Amino acid sequence: MTENTQGKTTVSPDVLMTIARLAALGVPGVSRLAPISGGVNRLFKRGTGDGVRIETEDNVVFADLHLVLQENVNIREVSRNVQQNVARAIQEMVGMDVGHVNIHIEDIDYADSEA
Protein backbone atom coordinates (compact mmCIF):
# COMPACT_ATOMS: atom_id res chain seq x y z
CA MET A 1 0.00 0.00 0.00
CA THR A 2 1.43 3.37 -1.03
CA GLU A 3 0.91 6.29 1.25
CA ASN A 4 0.21 9.56 -0.53
CA THR A 5 0.86 12.53 1.71
CA GLN A 6 -0.37 15.86 0.51
CA GLY A 7 1.64 18.76 1.76
CA LYS A 8 3.35 21.97 0.84
CA THR A 9 7.02 22.86 0.65
CA THR A 10 8.06 26.45 1.21
CA VAL A 11 11.52 27.81 0.54
CA SER A 12 12.87 30.67 2.63
CA PRO A 13 14.32 33.67 0.78
CA ASP A 14 17.53 32.99 2.75
CA VAL A 15 17.82 29.61 1.01
CA LEU A 16 17.37 31.26 -2.39
CA MET A 17 20.01 33.87 -1.48
CA THR A 18 22.45 31.14 -0.46
CA ILE A 19 21.87 29.22 -3.71
CA ALA A 20 22.35 32.38 -5.78
CA ARG A 21 25.47 33.41 -3.82
CA LEU A 22 27.16 30.02 -4.19
CA ALA A 23 26.20 29.74 -7.87
CA ALA A 24 27.66 33.19 -8.57
CA LEU A 25 30.88 32.53 -6.66
CA GLY A 26 31.32 29.29 -8.63
CA VAL A 27 31.72 31.20 -11.89
CA PRO A 28 35.33 31.83 -12.97
CA GLY A 29 36.10 35.54 -12.91
CA VAL A 30 33.92 36.36 -9.92
CA SER A 31 36.08 37.51 -7.02
CA ARG A 32 33.40 38.13 -4.39
CA LEU A 33 30.02 39.67 -3.79
CA ALA A 34 29.72 43.35 -2.95
CA PRO A 35 27.58 44.61 -0.05
CA ILE A 36 24.31 46.21 -1.10
CA SER A 37 23.82 49.67 0.34
CA GLY A 38 20.48 51.29 0.99
CA GLY A 39 17.12 50.18 -0.28
CA VAL A 40 14.42 48.13 1.37
CA ASN A 41 16.80 45.30 2.27
CA ARG A 42 18.60 47.61 4.67
CA LEU A 43 15.34 48.34 6.49
CA PHE A 44 14.73 44.66 7.05
CA LYS A 45 18.41 43.87 7.74
CA ARG A 46 18.20 41.16 5.10
CA GLY A 47 20.66 40.73 2.29
CA THR A 48 22.58 43.91 2.98
CA GLY A 49 25.98 42.32 3.40
CA ASP A 50 25.97 39.48 0.95
CA GLY A 51 25.52 41.08 -2.44
CA VAL A 52 22.29 39.24 -3.28
CA ARG A 53 18.76 40.62 -3.36
CA ILE A 54 15.96 38.11 -4.01
CA GLU A 55 12.28 38.69 -4.59
CA THR A 56 9.63 36.10 -5.35
CA GLU A 57 6.23 36.55 -6.89
CA ASP A 58 3.85 33.75 -7.90
CA ASN A 59 6.59 31.09 -7.62
CA VAL A 60 8.94 33.13 -9.85
CA VAL A 61 12.34 34.29 -8.55
CA PHE A 62 13.83 37.68 -9.38
CA ALA A 63 17.47 38.11 -8.39
CA ASP A 64 19.90 41.00 -8.28
CA LEU A 65 23.56 40.20 -7.69
CA HIS A 66 26.19 42.80 -6.87
CA LEU A 67 29.60 41.47 -7.86
CA VAL A 68 33.27 42.30 -7.67
CA LEU A 69 35.14 40.67 -10.54
CA GLN A 70 38.72 39.56 -10.90
CA GLU A 71 40.99 41.63 -13.11
CA ASN A 72 41.45 40.92 -16.81
CA VAL A 73 38.13 39.15 -17.37
CA ASN A 74 35.49 39.76 -20.02
CA ILE A 75 32.75 41.46 -17.98
CA ARG A 76 29.98 40.61 -20.43
CA GLU A 77 30.97 36.93 -20.58
CA VAL A 78 31.32 36.55 -16.80
CA SER A 79 27.97 38.30 -16.26
CA ARG A 80 26.24 36.01 -18.75
CA ASN A 81 27.79 32.94 -17.10
CA VAL A 82 26.63 34.12 -13.66
CA GLN A 83 23.09 34.68 -14.97
CA GLN A 84 22.97 31.18 -16.48
CA ASN A 85 24.55 29.49 -13.45
CA VAL A 86 22.26 31.20 -10.92
CA ALA A 87 19.11 30.55 -12.96
CA ARG A 88 20.02 26.90 -13.49
CA ALA A 89 20.83 26.37 -9.80
CA ILE A 90 17.53 27.86 -8.64
CA GLN A 91 15.52 25.92 -11.22
CA GLU A 92 17.25 22.60 -10.45
CA MET A 93 17.44 22.87 -6.66
CA VAL A 94 14.03 24.32 -5.83
CA GLY A 95 12.05 23.95 -9.05
CA MET A 96 11.07 27.61 -9.22
CA ASP A 97 11.04 29.64 -12.42
CA VAL A 98 13.45 32.54 -12.75
CA GLY A 99 12.10 35.84 -14.05
CA HIS A 100 15.42 37.63 -14.21
CA VAL A 101 18.94 37.63 -12.82
CA ASN A 102 20.29 41.18 -12.93
CA ILE A 103 24.05 41.59 -12.57
CA HIS A 104 25.55 44.74 -11.07
CA ILE A 105 29.34 45.02 -11.37
CA GLU A 106 30.43 47.09 -8.38
CA ASP A 107 34.21 46.84 -8.65
CA ILE A 108 37.24 44.98 -10.02
CA ASP A 109 39.81 43.40 -7.71
CA TYR A 110 43.25 44.38 -8.96
CA ALA A 111 46.46 42.75 -7.72
CA ASP A 112 48.27 44.79 -5.05
CA SER A 113 51.32 45.24 -7.27
CA GLU A 114 49.32 47.15 -9.85
CA ALA A 115 47.25 49.30 -7.53
Backbone as CSV, one residue per row, in Angstrom:
resi,resn,N_x,N_y,N_z,CA_x,CA_y,CA_z,C_x,C_y,C_z
1,MET,0.845,-1.189,0.000,0.000,0.000,0.000,0.886,1.246,0.000
2,THR,0.645,2.136,-0.945,1.432,3.365,-1.033,0.720,4.480,-0.292
3,GLU,1.491,5.179,0.506,0.909,6.289,1.251,1.154,7.579,0.488
4,ASN,0.097,8.299,0.188,0.213,9.558,-0.535,-0.043,10.700,0.436
5,THR,0.998,11.429,0.775,0.859,12.530,1.714,0.815,13.844,0.959
6,GLN,-0.258,14.536,1.129,-0.375,15.857,0.511,0.231,16.877,1.460
7,GLY,1.018,17.738,0.928,1.638,18.760,1.759,2.214,19.846,0.891
8,LYS,2.825,20.801,1.540,3.353,21.967,0.841,4.796,22.185,1.280
9,THR,5.640,22.526,0.342,7.021,22.865,0.652,7.206,24.347,0.408
10,THR,7.742,25.040,1.397,8.057,26.449,1.211,9.567,26.622,1.314
11,VAL,10.077,27.560,0.562,11.519,27.813,0.538,11.756,29.240,1.025
12,SER,12.549,29.364,2.059,12.874,30.670,2.627,13.683,31.499,1.638
13,PRO,13.480,32.813,1.624,14.317,33.671,0.784,15.808,33.521,1.115
14,ASP,16.125,33.195,2.377,17.527,32.989,2.747,18.125,31.810,1.988
15,VAL,17.339,30.769,1.767,17.817,29.610,1.008,18.087,30.024,-0.436
16,LEU,17.183,30.793,-1.010,17.367,31.264,-2.387,18.600,32.155,-2.490
17,MET,18.827,33.003,-1.465,20.009,33.869,-1.484,21.285,33.043,-1.394
18,THR,21.270,31.998,-0.588,22.445,31.137,-0.465,22.734,30.421,-1.780
19,ILE,21.694,29.902,-2.419,21.866,29.220,-3.708,22.439,30.190,-4.731
20,ALA,21.876,31.396,-4.812,22.345,32.384,-5.782,23.783,32.794,-5.490
21,ARG,24.113,32.994,-4.211,25.465,33.408,-3.824,26.488,32.356,-4.228
22,LEU,26.213,31.092,-3.887,27.161,30.021,-4.194,27.289,29.795,-5.701
23,ALA,26.168,29.911,-6.416,26.203,29.738,-7.870,27.023,30.852,-8.525
24,ALA,26.895,32.074,-8.014,27.658,33.191,-8.572,29.141,33.034,-8.279
25,LEU,29.474,32.665,-7.044,30.878,32.525,-6.662,31.556,31.365,-7.385
26,GLY,30.768,30.429,-7.900,31.319,29.292,-8.627,31.703,29.605,-10.060
27,VAL,31.413,30.814,-10.512,31.723,31.199,-11.892,33.131,31.792,-11.943
28,PRO,33.981,31.264,-12.816,35.327,31.825,-12.969,35.261,33.306,-13.337
29,GLY,36.078,34.106,-12.665,36.101,35.538,-12.913,35.416,36.340,-11.825
30,VAL,34.570,35.676,-11.028,33.917,36.360,-9.917,34.846,36.290,-8.712
31,SER,35.185,37.452,-8.172,36.075,37.511,-7.020,35.290,37.359,-5.720
32,ARG,34.217,38.161,-5.603,33.404,38.129,-4.387,32.118,38.893,-4.653
33,LEU,31.237,38.888,-3.671,30.015,39.668,-3.786,30.194,40.973,-3.036
34,ALA,29.584,42.026,-3.551,29.717,43.351,-2.945,28.505,43.626,-2.065
35,PRO,28.719,44.267,-0.917,27.582,44.613,-0.053,26.607,45.528,-0.789
36,ILE,25.338,45.365,-0.499,24.306,46.214,-1.095,24.021,47.331,-0.104
37,SER,24.100,48.555,-0.560,23.817,49.670,0.342,22.427,50.211,0.061
38,GLY,21.781,50.646,1.127,20.480,51.295,0.992,19.369,50.358,0.570
39,GLY,18.253,50.952,0.211,17.122,50.180,-0.281,16.340,49.498,0.820
40,VAL,15.328,48.775,0.416,14.416,48.130,1.365,15.117,47.017,2.146
41,ASN,16.109,46.371,1.547,16.798,45.301,2.265,17.462,45.820,3.531
42,ARG,17.951,47.070,3.492,18.596,47.612,4.673,17.594,47.775,5.807
43,LEU,16.375,48.156,5.464,15.345,48.339,6.488,15.030,47.037,7.203
44,PHE,15.055,45.961,6.473,14.725,44.663,7.055,15.960,43.893,7.502
45,LYS,17.145,44.505,7.356,18.413,43.866,7.737,18.598,42.528,7.031
46,ARG,18.106,42.421,5.841,18.205,41.164,5.097,18.930,41.412,3.786
47,GLY,19.980,40.665,3.567,20.660,40.729,2.289,21.541,41.945,2.102
48,THR,21.807,42.690,3.169,22.582,43.911,2.985,24.066,43.633,2.846
49,GLY,24.553,42.538,3.403,25.979,42.317,3.395,26.451,41.251,2.444
50,ASP,25.550,40.645,1.731,25.970,39.476,0.953,25.881,39.651,-0.554
51,GLY,25.498,40.826,-1.009,25.519,41.077,-2.445,24.397,40.450,-3.245
52,VAL,23.393,39.892,-2.571,22.288,39.244,-3.283,20.968,39.811,-2.777
53,ARG,20.114,40.204,-3.714,18.757,40.625,-3.364,17.812,39.702,-4.124
54,ILE,16.895,39.071,-3.400,15.964,38.108,-4.006,14.537,38.557,-3.735
55,GLU,13.715,38.480,-4.752,12.279,38.692,-4.592,11.565,37.533,-5.267
56,THR,10.433,37.139,-4.706,9.630,36.096,-5.345,8.209,36.607,-5.522
57,GLU,7.620,36.201,-6.617,6.232,36.549,-6.888,5.617,35.434,-7.718
58,ASP,4.555,34.837,-7.204,3.854,33.750,-7.898,4.814,32.637,-8.323
59,ASN,5.646,32.196,-7.394,6.587,31.094,-7.622,7.648,31.406,-8.686
60,VAL,7.889,32.693,-8.925,8.936,33.130,-9.847,9.960,33.931,-9.041
61,VAL,11.249,33.643,-9.281,12.337,34.288,-8.549,12.941,35.409,-9.394
62,PHE,13.157,36.544,-8.757,13.825,37.677,-9.376,15.054,37.979,-8.527
63,ALA,16.225,37.954,-9.141,17.468,38.109,-8.387,18.285,39.278,-8.906
64,ASP,18.914,39.974,-7.970,19.903,41.002,-8.284,21.174,40.638,-7.553
65,LEU,22.280,40.544,-8.288,23.564,40.199,-7.690,24.549,41.332,-7.911
66,HIS,25.205,41.732,-6.839,26.192,42.802,-6.871,27.560,42.152,-6.720
67,LEU,28.363,42.243,-7.791,29.601,41.472,-7.862,30.847,42.336,-7.941
68,VAL,31.935,41.771,-7.439,33.273,42.298,-7.668,33.980,41.224,-8.486
69,LEU,34.508,41.626,-9.643,35.136,40.665,-10.541,36.652,40.688,-10.397
70,GLN,37.260,39.621,-10.849,38.718,39.563,-10.902,39.193,40.422,-12.074
71,GLU,40.453,40.803,-12.031,40.986,41.633,-13.111,41.143,40.808,-14.391
72,ASN,41.194,41.516,-15.496,41.451,40.925,-16.814,40.438,39.853,-17.219
73,VAL,39.167,40.081,-16.911,38.132,39.154,-17.366,37.190,39.915,-18.302
74,ASN,36.498,39.178,-19.135,35.489,39.759,-20.016,34.215,39.930,-19.188
75,ILE,33.875,41.175,-18.872,32.746,41.461,-17.978,31.447,40.906,-18.538
76,ARG,31.227,41.077,-19.830,29.984,40.606,-20.433,29.873,39.080,-20.341
77,GLU,30.976,38.396,-20.621,30.972,36.932,-20.580,30.762,36.402,-19.153
78,VAL,31.472,36.981,-18.190,31.323,36.546,-16.797,29.895,36.812,-16.323
79,SER,29.347,37.967,-16.662,27.970,38.300,-16.262,26.976,37.303,-16.831
80,ARG,27.133,36.976,-18.104,26.242,36.011,-18.747,26.352,34.640,-18.077
81,ASN,27.582,34.233,-17.765,27.791,32.941,-17.098,27.159,32.925,-15.709
82,VAL,27.252,34.036,-14.987,26.627,34.118,-13.661,25.112,34.010,-13.800
83,GLN,24.546,34.736,-14.763,23.094,34.677,-14.967,22.643,33.241,-15.231
84,GLN,23.349,32.559,-16.128,22.973,31.183,-16.480,23.154,30.237,-15.293
85,ASN,24.260,30.375,-14.569,24.554,29.488,-13.453,23.546,29.665,-12.316
86,VAL,23.214,30.909,-11.999,22.261,31.196,-10.921,20.871,30.696,-11.306
87,ALA,20.440,30.987,-12.526,19.107,30.548,-12.963,19.006,29.031,-12.950
88,ARG,20.035,28.358,-13.456,20.023,26.897,-13.488,19.999,26.314,-12.073
89,ALA,20.782,26.881,-11.177,20.833,26.374,-9.799,19.475,26.511,-9.111
90,ILE,18.835,27.649,-9.278,17.530,27.859,-8.639,16.493,26.914,-9.242
91,GLN,16.490,26.790,-10.563,15.516,25.916,-11.218,15.721,24.458,-10.804
92,GLU,16.981,24.011,-10.766,17.253,22.600,-10.455,17.060,22.275,-8.975
93,MET,17.464,23.188,-8.091,17.438,22.873,-6.660,16.067,23.061,-6.024
94,VAL,15.323,24.073,-6.465,14.025,24.323,-5.826,12.853,24.262,-6.794
95,GLY,13.128,24.117,-8.086,12.046,23.954,-9.051,11.233,25.210,-9.306
96,MET,11.787,26.364,-8.964,11.066,27.615,-9.216,11.545,28.210,-10.535
97,ASP,10.656,28.943,-11.196,11.038,29.642,-12.416,11.819,30.895,-12.054
98,VAL,12.657,31.347,-12.976,13.451,32.545,-12.750,13.004,33.616,-13.733
99,GLY,12.544,34.738,-13.194,12.095,35.844,-14.046,13.267,36.606,-14.617
100,HIS,14.196,36.984,-13.739,15.417,37.633,-14.214,16.515,37.481,-13.175
101,VAL,17.751,37.564,-13.672,18.939,37.632,-12.823,19.711,38.854,-13.313
102,ASN,19.592,39.948,-12.568,20.295,41.179,-12.925,21.671,41.168,-12.277
103,ILE,22.673,41.554,-13.055,24.049,41.587,-12.571,24.492,43.041,-12.459
104,HIS,25.028,43.395,-11.302,25.547,44.738,-11.066,27.034,44.591,-10.736
105,ILE,27.894,45.079,-11.616,29.336,45.017,-11.374,29.705,46.240,-10.542
106,GLU,30.137,45.995,-9.309,30.433,47.086,-8.380,31.899,47.482,-8.391
107,ASP,32.784,46.530,-8.702,34.211,46.839,-8.651,34.989,45.716,-9.320
108,ILE,36.290,45.974,-9.506,37.235,44.975,-10.019,38.330,44.850,-8.980
109,ASP,38.690,43.625,-8.620,39.812,43.400,-7.705,41.106,43.358,-8.506
110,TYR,41.949,44.338,-8.290,43.248,44.375,-8.958,44.323,43.866,-8.001
111,ALA,45.342,43.243,-8.542,46.455,42.748,-7.717,47.131,43.932,-7.035
112,ASP,47.645,43.712,-5.835,48.267,44.787,-5.052,49.409,45.452,-5.793
113,SER,50.147,44.692,-6.590,51.320,45.235,-7.268,50.954,46.282,-8.313
114,GLU,49.711,46.221,-8.809,49.316,47.154,-9.851,48.525,48.338,-9.316
115,ALA,48.112,48.258,-8.088,47.250,49.298,-7.530,48.030,50.574,-7.240
